[in-house]
Amino acid sequence: MRCFGDGDPLYERYHDDEWGVPVTDEPGLFERLVLESFQSGLAWITILRKREAFRAAFAAFDIAAVARFDEGDVERLLGDAGIVRNRAKIEAAIGNARATMALHDTGGTLRELLWEGGEPAGLATRMKALGFRFLGPVTIESALQACGVVNGHPESCPAWARVDALQRPGDGAGQGAFGSVG
């Protein structure tokens, strides 16, 4: 049995094909951070069901495009029934795009930050100092699992071994910040 997602085809596909699979590209990492911050206080399946609407609303998670969003875009997003309409989360997503652009301006990347950043509390503190918002330790832990930095599947889950193998050195992603939690 899966560690989550049984009974809902969307949730099952996410569990089987995506959760824990290493993500190293900037738009993919940014998408996971945004979605995890929007999930805060909600069921993950709610976000999965709205994922395509989030992609459309946030310019396919093009970091530079989202960083250029202004108050008119905030109002547009607040009116978009396809996404979670929460001003603080919308403004945080835009602010996090700007923080990512600032990180890029200094030669840094989300990949380096997330894959080499250490444990969630310290990483959350570091990201806050870099201007990121709405990304506390729990949200960071969830994002690290979603991006494959941490194997969040328990060893009893059929996906654990596959994800563990993907995280091994030599796959282009590396073992991650602190490995498996299984």
C-alpha positions in Angstrom: 0.0 0.0 0.0 1.0 3.6 -0.7 1.9 5.8 2.2 -0.8 8.2 1.0 -3.1 8.8 -2.0 -4.9 5.4 -2.3 -8.4 5.8 -3.7 -8.0 9.0 -5.7 -6.4 8.7 -9.2 -4.8 12.2 -9.1 -3.4 11.6 -5.6 -2.1 8.1 -6.6 -0.3 9.5 -9.7 1.3 12.2 -7.6 2.5 9.7 -5.1 3.7 7.1 -7.6 5.2 9.4 -10.2 6.3 12.6 -8.6 6.5 12.9 -4.8 10.1 12.4 -3.9 11.5 12.3 -7.4 14.4 14.7 -7.5 13.6 18.2 -8.9 16.6 20.4 -9.6 15.4 23.0 -12.2 14.6 26.5 -10.9 11.0 26.7 -12.2 10.2 23.2 -10.8 11.7 24.1 -7.4 9.9 27.5 -7.4 6.6 25.7 -8.3 7.0 23.3 -5.3 7.8 26.2 -2.9 4.7 28.1 -4.1 2.4 25.2 -4.0 3.6 24.1 -0.6 3.1 27.6 0.8 -0.4 27.7 -0.6 -1.1 24.2 1.0 -0.4 25.5 4.5 -3.6 24.9 6.5 -5.2 22.9 3.6 -5.3 19.3 2.4 -2.7 18.6 -0.3 -5.3 17.1 -2.6 -6.9 20.5 -2.7 -3.7 22.0 -4.1 -3.3 19.1 -6.6 -6.8 19.6 -7.9 -6.0 23.3 -8.5 -2.4 22.8 -9.8 -3.2 23.6 -13.5 -5.0 26.7 -12.4 -2.0 27.7 -10.3 0.2 27.1 -13.3 -1.9 29.4 -15.5 -2.3 32.0 -12.8 1.4 32.2 -12.0 2.8 32.2 -15.6 3.8 28.6 -15.6 6.0 29.4 -12.5 8.3 31.6 -14.7 10.2 33.2 -11.8 11.0 36.4 -13.7 7.4 36.9 -14.9 6.0 36.3 -11.4 8.6 38.7 -9.9 7.1 41.4 -12.2 3.6 40.9 -10.9 2.1 44.1 -9.4 -1.0 45.1 -7.3 -3.2 44.6 -10.4 -2.0 41.0 -10.6 -2.7 40.5 -6.9 -6.2 41.7 -7.5 -6.5 39.4 -10.6 -5.3 36.4 -8.5 -7.7 37.2 -5.7 -10.5 37.0 -8.2 -9.3 33.7 -9.7 -11.6 30.9 -8.3 -9.3 28.3 -9.7 -6.6 28.9 -7.1 -6.6 29.5 -3.3 -7.5 33.1 -2.9 -5.5 34.2 0.0 -3.8 37.6 -0.2 -0.9 36.8 2.2 -0.1 33.6 0.2 -0.4 35.4 -3.2 1.8 38.3 -2.0 4.3 35.8 -0.6 4.5 33.9 -3.9 5.3 37.2 -5.7 7.8 38.2 -3.0 9.4 34.7 -3.2 9.9 35.2 -6.9 11.6 38.5 -6.3 13.7 36.9 -3.6 14.7 34.1 -6.0 15.6 36.8 -8.6 17.8 38.5 -6.0 19.4 35.2 -5.2 20.1 34.7 -8.9 21.6 38.2 -9.0 24.2 37.1 -6.4 25.0 34.0 -8.3 22.9 31.7 -6.1 20.2 29.2 -7.1 17.2 27.6 -5.5 18.9 24.3 -6.3 21.9 25.1 -4.2 19.8 26.6 -1.5 17.4 23.7 -1.2 19.7 20.8 -2.0 22.6 22.0 0.1 20.7 24.0 2.7 20.6 21.6 5.7 17.7 20.9 8.1 14.4 22.6 7.7 14.5 25.1 10.6 17.9 26.4 9.7 17.0 26.6 6.0 13.7 28.4 6.8 15.7 31.0 8.9 18.2 31.4 6.1 15.5 31.8 3.4 13.7 34.4 5.6 16.9 36.4 5.8 17.1 36.2 2.0 13.6 37.7 1.7 11.5 34.6 1.3 8.1 34.6 3.1 5.5 32.0 4.2 8.1 29.3 4.3 8.5 28.0 7.8 10.2 24.8 8.9 7.1 22.6 8.2 6.5 24.0 4.8 10.3 23.7 4.0 10.2 20.1 5.2 7.3 19.4 2.9 9.0 21.1 -0.1 12.2 19.1 0.5 10.2 15.9 0.4 8.2 17.0 -2.7 11.5 17.9 -4.5 13.3 14.7 -3.5 15.9 16.3 -1.3 14.5 14.0 1.5 12.8 10.7 0.9 9.6 11.1 2.8 8.3 7.7 1.9 8.5 5.2 4.8 10.5 2.0 3.8 7.3 0.1 3.9 6.0 2.1 0.9 6.5 0.7 -2.6 7.9 4.0 -3.7 10.6 4.2 -1.1 13.2 2.1 -2.9 12.7 3.8 -6.3 13.0 7.3 -4.7 16.0 6.2 -2.6 17.8 5.0 -5.8 17.1 8.3 -7.5 18.7 10.2 -4.7 22.0 8.3 -4.8 25.1 10.0 -6.0 25.7 9.8 -9.7 22.1 10.5 -10.7 22.8 14.2 -11.2 20.8 15.2 -8.1 23.0 13.9 -5.2 21.8 12.4 -1.9 20.2 15.6 -0.8 20.5 17.7 2.4 19.8 15.1 4.9 18.8 11.9 3.1 16.0 9.6 3.8 13.5 9.8 6.7 12.4 6.2 6.2 
